[in-house]
Amino acid sequence: MDQGTVTSKGQLVIPAPLRKKYGIKKGTKVAFIEQGNKILLQPITKEFIRSLRGILKSDGSAVQDLVDERRRDLEREEKKLARFGIR
């Protein structure tokens, strides 16, 4: 198990073997994830971002979903206007 020490400024040095293994370089962003009584560090690297591809896929097109939603909004607005005798 590798260890590090938190400095007076709250900084933590990630041991070199772990930095190399996970592709952590100067400027790499790291997400801090609370999980129960643990804190997980997740490097935000190109590999991590690539691993997320496709997790939000849907059956339809996002553009078509937006067009459909706008059409429903328009229909609701037209019904409101019709109730007030407008249009």
Backbone as ProteinMPNN parsed JSONL, in Angstrom:
{"seq_chain_A": "MDQGTVTSKGQLVIPAPLRKKYGIKKGTKVAFIEQGNKILLQPITKEFIRSLRGILKSDGSAVQDLVDERRRDLEREEKKLARFGIR", "coords_chain_A": {"N_chain_A": [[0.848, -1.176, 0.0], [0.632, 2.117, -0.968], [1.522, 5.305, 0.409], [0.818, 8.72, 1.343], [1.453, 12.089, 2.452], [-0.396, 14.734, 3.81], [0.122, 18.151, 3.234], [0.66, 21.294, 5.018], [-0.733, 23.056, 3.48], [-2.762, 21.59, 2.487], [-2.113, 19.953, 0.419], [-1.402, 16.967, -1.426], [0.891, 14.463, -2.149], [1.001, 12.263, -4.769], [2.176, 9.025, -4.952], [4.935, 8.187, -7.097], [4.913, 5.644, -8.574], [2.135, 5.164, -8.772], [1.268, 7.457, -10.108], [2.487, 7.091, -12.588], [1.31, 4.664, -13.409], [-1.402, 5.382, -13.701], [-1.341, 7.465, -15.461], [-1.044, 10.107, -14.575], [-0.123, 13.353, -14.798], [1.649, 16.508, -14.579], [-0.705, 19.012, -14.068], [-2.913, 17.386, -14.508], [-6.319, 16.882, -13.913], [-8.116, 15.9, -10.984], [-10.729, 14.021, -9.651], [-12.493, 14.047, -6.608], [-14.093, 11.661, -4.854], [-16.59, 10.892, -2.636], [-17.232, 7.997, -0.858], [-19.041, 6.288, 1.147], [-17.222, 5.951, 4.045], [-14.886, 6.631, 2.807], [-12.502, 8.274, 0.655], [-12.216, 8.573, -2.713], [-9.88, 8.937, -5.324], [-10.061, 10.049, -8.552], [-8.397, 10.189, -11.457], [-8.8, 12.536, -14.051], [-8.369, 11.76, -16.956], [-7.538, 11.374, -20.497], [-8.022, 8.717, -21.116], [-9.837, 7.975, -19.112], [-12.01, 9.615, -19.768], [-12.596, 8.605, -22.311], [-13.491, 6.102, -21.524], [-16.0, 6.655, -20.644], [-17.583, 6.982, -22.807], [-20.609, 6.519, -24.505], [-22.2, 5.843, -22.299], [-24.404, 7.375, -21.898], [-26.112, 6.899, -23.952], [-29.025, 6.981, -25.966], [-32.134, 5.72, -27.317], [-33.103, 7.32, -29.314], [-32.577, 10.345, -31.262], [-30.891, 13.137, -29.905], [-31.386, 15.644, -30.94], [-33.815, 15.224, -32.25], [-35.392, 14.593, -30.029], [-35.387, 17.081, -28.747], [-36.69, 18.671, -30.68], [-39.207, 17.419, -30.644], [-39.983, 17.966, -28.014], [-40.14, 20.766, -28.095], [-42.247, 21.021, -29.919], [-44.362, 19.963, -28.403], [-44.388, 21.887, -26.361], [-45.21, 24.138, -27.851], [-47.778, 23.318, -28.638], [-49.036, 23.222, -26.113], [-48.914, 25.938, -25.393], [-50.476, 27.072, -27.429], [-52.973, 25.965, -26.795], [-53.444, 27.245, -24.349], [-53.652, 29.91, -25.196], [-55.895, 29.679, -26.821], [-57.891, 29.197, -24.934], [-58.206, 31.703, -23.852], [-59.282, 33.041, -25.906], [-57.561, 34.02, -27.775], [-56.069, 34.061, -30.894]], "CA_chain_A": [[0.0, 0.0, 0.0], [1.369, 3.379, -1.038], [1.001, 6.341, 1.303], [1.236, 10.095, 1.127], [1.208, 12.954, 3.604], [-1.016, 15.999, 3.454], [0.928, 19.274, 3.717], [-0.088, 22.33, 5.734], [-1.574, 23.717, 2.479], [-3.768, 20.638, 2.026], [-1.649, 19.268, -0.786], [-1.074, 15.562, -1.259], [1.758, 13.937, -3.207], [0.641, 10.914, -5.19], [3.428, 8.309, -5.206], [5.345, 8.089, -8.5], [4.414, 4.45, -9.284], [0.705, 5.328, -9.066], [1.149, 8.49, -11.147], [2.854, 6.468, -13.862], [0.317, 3.639, -13.735], [-2.683, 5.991, -14.07], [-1.14, 8.551, -16.418], [-1.219, 11.404, -13.917], [1.0, 14.239, -15.076], [1.44, 17.872, -14.126], [-1.901, 19.618, -14.633], [-4.025, 16.443, -14.589], [-7.397, 17.114, -12.955], [-8.466, 14.723, -10.191], [-12.026, 14.109, -8.98], [-12.544, 13.472, -5.269], [-15.403, 11.027, -4.756], [-16.866, 10.328, -1.318], [-17.928, 6.722, -0.941], [-19.101, 5.833, 2.536], [-16.21, 6.639, 4.854], [-13.657, 6.66, 2.013], [-12.354, 9.28, -0.395], [-11.572, 8.002, -3.882], [-9.303, 9.903, -6.256], [-10.215, 9.592, -9.936], [-7.745, 11.08, -12.422], [-9.607, 12.861, -15.223], [-7.441, 11.628, -18.078], [-8.187, 11.046, -21.772], [-8.47, 7.329, -21.03], [-11.038, 7.96, -18.283], [-13.093, 10.22, -20.546], [-12.956, 7.624, -23.344], [-14.231, 5.001, -20.898], [-17.372, 7.095, -20.403], [-18.32, 7.049, -24.073], [-21.728, 5.619, -24.698], [-23.006, 5.546, -21.119], [-25.627, 8.166, -21.94], [-26.784, 6.661, -25.229], [-30.466, 6.771, -25.935], [-32.623, 5.066, -28.526], [-33.387, 8.314, -30.339], [-31.638, 11.432, -31.475], [-31.072, 14.25, -28.976], [-31.99, 16.732, -31.713], [-35.233, 14.884, -32.441], [-36.037, 14.745, -28.724], [-35.569, 18.52, -28.525], [-37.737, 19.116, -31.604], [-40.474, 16.904, -30.118], [-40.302, 18.721, -26.802], [-40.555, 22.11, -28.526], [-43.567, 20.89, -30.521], [-45.318, 19.817, -27.298], [-44.483, 23.211, -25.73], [-46.016, 24.991, -28.731], [-49.17, 22.861, -28.529], [-49.558, 23.68, -24.813], [-49.091, 27.393, -25.453], [-51.626, 27.359, -28.29], [-54.18, 25.64, -26.029], [-53.644, 28.325, -23.376], [-54.124, 31.078, -25.939], [-57.256, 29.403, -27.288], [-58.791, 29.363, -23.79], [-58.419, 33.125, -23.645], [-59.832, 33.594, -27.119], [-56.502, 34.624, -28.579], [-55.722, 33.242, -32.063]], "C_chain_A": [[0.889, 1.233, 0.0], [0.703, 4.395, -0.129], [1.511, 7.702, 0.885], [0.933, 10.888, 2.379], [0.626, 14.266, 3.109], [-0.175, 17.122, 4.059], [0.043, 20.278, 4.453], [-1.006, 23.106, 4.787], [-2.661, 22.786, 1.94], [-3.374, 19.882, 0.783], [-1.241, 17.832, -0.455], [-0.221, 15.115, -2.432], [1.324, 12.508, -3.503], [1.94, 10.191, -5.539], [3.675, 8.085, -6.702], [4.826, 6.83, -9.195], [2.927, 4.565, -9.652], [0.483, 6.387, -10.146], [1.447, 7.9, -12.515], [1.78, 5.485, -14.321], [-0.975, 4.251, -14.274], [-2.547, 7.214, -14.968], [-1.359, 9.935, -15.841], [0.042, 12.222, -14.125], [0.692, 15.613, -14.519], [0.221, 18.46, -14.841], [-3.089, 18.679, -14.772], [-5.05, 16.774, -13.513], [-7.707, 15.8, -12.254], [-9.808, 14.977, -9.529], [-11.915, 13.426, -7.624], [-13.968, 12.96, -5.064], [-15.555, 10.435, -3.36], [-17.675, 9.056, -1.512], [-17.928, 6.103, 0.451], [-18.115, 6.635, 3.361], [-14.857, 6.705, 4.144], [-13.68, 7.848, 1.06], [-11.588, 8.614, -1.53], [-11.037, 9.132, -4.746], [-9.423, 9.32, -7.652], [-9.526, 10.579, -10.866], [-8.665, 11.299, -13.627], [-8.653, 12.927, -16.419], [-8.22, 11.329, -19.358], [-8.751, 9.631, -21.732], [-9.758, 7.229, -20.219], [-12.224, 8.509, -19.065], [-13.542, 9.271, -21.653], [-13.792, 6.486, -22.759], [-15.687, 5.363, -20.639], [-18.215, 7.144, -21.673], [-19.452, 6.032, -24.096], [-22.587, 5.375, -23.474], [-24.313, 6.319, -21.1], [-26.394, 7.974, -23.247], [-28.276, 6.476, -25.012], [-30.881, 6.117, -27.245], [-32.811, 6.062, -29.664], [-32.285, 9.345, -30.447], [-31.925, 12.542, -30.479], [-31.731, 15.427, -29.681], [-33.474, 16.458, -31.901], [-36.005, 15.006, -31.134], [-36.322, 16.212, -28.439], [-36.674, 19.074, -29.424], [-39.108, 18.668, -31.094], [-40.918, 17.679, -28.884], [-40.792, 20.126, -27.156], [-41.946, 22.078, -29.143], [-44.637, 20.77, -29.428], [-45.495, 21.146, -26.56], [-45.383, 24.134, -26.535], [-47.493, 24.612, -28.633], [-49.795, 23.316, -27.212], [-49.841, 25.176, -24.828], [-50.288, 27.775, -26.31], [-52.942, 27.043, -27.59], [-54.484, 26.728, -25.006], [-54.217, 29.556, -24.062], [-55.569, 30.89, -26.4], [-58.263, 29.578, -26.15], [-59.129, 30.825, -23.538], [-58.948, 33.818, -24.894], [-58.81, 34.305, -27.992], [-56.128, 33.599, -29.657], [-56.923, 32.728, -32.744]], "O_chain_A": [[1.775, 1.383, 0.841], [-0.509, 4.363, 0.083], [2.505, 7.821, 0.168], [0.23, 10.409, 3.269], [1.091, 14.837, 2.123], [0.198, 17.068, 5.23], [-1.178, 20.124, 4.501], [-1.955, 23.747, 5.238], [-3.401, 23.161, 1.031], [-4.212, 19.235, 0.155], [-0.795, 17.535, 0.654], [-0.572, 15.362, -3.585], [1.283, 11.657, -2.615], [2.726, 10.695, -6.341], [2.746, 7.827, -7.467], [4.335, 6.931, -10.32], [2.513, 4.113, -10.72], [-0.39, 6.232, -11.0], [0.743, 8.175, -13.486], [1.393, 5.481, -15.49], [-1.579, 3.707, -15.198], [-3.525, 7.922, -15.209], [-1.811, 10.839, -16.544], [1.129, 11.841, -13.69], [-0.415, 15.854, -14.037], [0.128, 18.411, -16.067], [-4.18, 19.128, -15.124], [-4.701, 16.931, -12.343], [-7.583, 14.725, -12.84], [-10.012, 16.025, -8.915], [-11.317, 12.356, -7.505], [-14.926, 13.732, -5.097], [-14.763, 9.589, -2.943], [-18.672, 9.04, -2.234], [-16.954, 5.482, 0.876], [-18.166, 7.865, 3.374], [-13.814, 6.821, 4.788], [-14.742, 8.359, 0.706], [-10.462, 8.151, -1.347], [-11.681, 10.172, -4.881], [-8.94, 8.218, -7.909], [-10.013, 11.694, -11.049], [-9.239, 10.346, -14.155], [-8.201, 13.998, -16.826], [-9.421, 11.062, -19.31], [-9.836, 9.376, -22.254], [-10.669, 6.488, -20.588], [-13.315, 7.94, -19.031], [-14.739, 9.143, -21.908], [-14.692, 5.969, -23.42], [-16.519, 4.479, -20.437], [-19.43, 7.328, -21.607], [-19.278, 4.861, -23.757], [-23.635, 4.741, -23.599], [-25.235, 5.961, -20.367], [-27.233, 8.802, -23.603], [-28.72, 5.899, -24.019], [-30.075, 5.978, -28.166], [-32.695, 5.703, -30.836], [-31.227, 9.241, -29.826], [-33.089, 12.86, -30.232], [-32.547, 16.131, -29.085], [-34.3, 17.355, -31.732], [-37.146, 15.47, -31.128], [-37.395, 16.546, -27.938], [-37.503, 19.863, -28.971], [-40.062, 19.446, -31.11], [-42.095, 18.005, -28.736], [-41.76, 20.612, -26.57], [-42.742, 22.992, -28.927], [-45.691, 21.399, -29.517], [-46.61, 21.5, -26.175], [-46.225, 24.833, -25.971], [-48.357, 25.485, -28.554], [-50.948, 23.747, -27.188], [-50.876, 25.627, -24.339], [-51.033, 28.693, -25.966], [-53.924, 27.765, -27.765], [-55.643, 27.095, -24.813], [-55.158, 30.172, -23.563], [-56.365, 31.828, -26.371], [-59.373, 30.058, -26.38], [-60.22, 31.143, -23.064], [-59.05, 35.044, -24.933], [-59.172, 35.107, -28.853], [-55.901, 32.426, -29.364], [-56.81, 32.021, -33.745]]}, "name": "protein", "num_of_chains": 1, "seq": "MDQGTVTSKGQLVIPAPLRKKYGIKKGTKVAFIEQGNKILLQPITKEFIRSLRGILKSDGSAVQDLVDERRRDLEREEKKLARFGIR"}
